[in-house]
Amino acid sequence: MKYLVPLFMAFSIASQGQDIHFKSVLVDTHNDAVTACIEKKVSLDQDLTGINHSDLKRFKEGGVDYQLFSIWCDGDKKNPYAWAMREMDTIDAVAARNPDKMIVAKTWKEIEQALKEGKFIAQYGVEGGHMIEDNIDRLDTFYKRGVRYMTLTWNNSPSWASSHADEKDPKYTGHKGLNAFGKEVIARMNKLGIIVDISHVGETTFWDAIKTTSKPVIASHSDAYSINPVSRNLKDDQIKAVGKNGGVISLNFYSAFVDSNYAKKASAFYFSHKKEFDSLVATGMQKEYVVGQIANKYKVEADAIKPDIEVLMHHFDHIVKLIGIDHVGLGSDFDGIDSAPLQLKTVLDYPEFTKALIKRGYKDEDIAKVLGGNFLRVYRINNPN
């Protein structure tokens, strides 16, 4: 039986050391495998070793019990709502083919039952409010499909909220923060049980969201700005606000958000392969996945510029120091990134993160909170049924 933390079930764990990894409920709040599978014309229930960071078999081997899959397209995609439906259909089909291994859970009862049976739990996180296409009723459809959080913006901005990228762009002329419709969106999300995700949003939108929401929020895949000052990371006052709100910050493994020295090295690496990069973009592949293709092809070069896991743990330590152990989780961004710390190559490597927590002297109960218990607390407040 998996360890759900005393808030939910009074299960005790006698074992010490790394065994806690596989006895905890491990929840990752952000993985882009759906888009990666569509781009690469493969399926999650295939052996995708060497192709993707993730597949159904390796999730379980890495100790992942519960994955919120990113439902994503960039701001240039036509009909983003239809694309969201297609991505969810993709995972639903995998679950239908593997009913003994996997479930797209819609209720807490289904989550509990799946954990008892050792089934892999899938739900969805819509990465970008542009995917509702300004139709608030589509949130209801998303919820029924298994969407349990929505990132208010991706790097682009819908009409009702501004992203981190646009807020720092001097050429951006749109509304900053949440407008009246944006506040209605959050109210509907709170009512339905779709968790408000503040990764990717601009600072104005962040503070408007914190003031507007009646439920705890998450940052599904973000790190600490004071460790690496990029606009996708959270500043200390934002981190403290998430803690006060009762929310959770799920650490992003992407090297460019983890390591302040990575961007310069990566720029030189990709420039050296620019011709090949441009030719892949010309085929219609989204740029985010072209980056991954290049990194996979020139693996030795790509690995040479990756940070050590200790750099990621600096972000963890900083957030814990500010708001405590109850407000940190995992949001790897696997299959949406081309680079992660050296020890975190694929979903098989989650035990390396647990080892880093053990090295820091954390007790089993605290490790279980970080691996999944903290998110489960926020989930239950947003979704009591």
Summary of the structure (lengths in Angstrom):
residues: 385
radius of gyration: 19.3
end to end distance: 21.2
largest distance: 57.8
contacts: 1360
relative contact order: 0.15
helix: 48%
strand: 12%
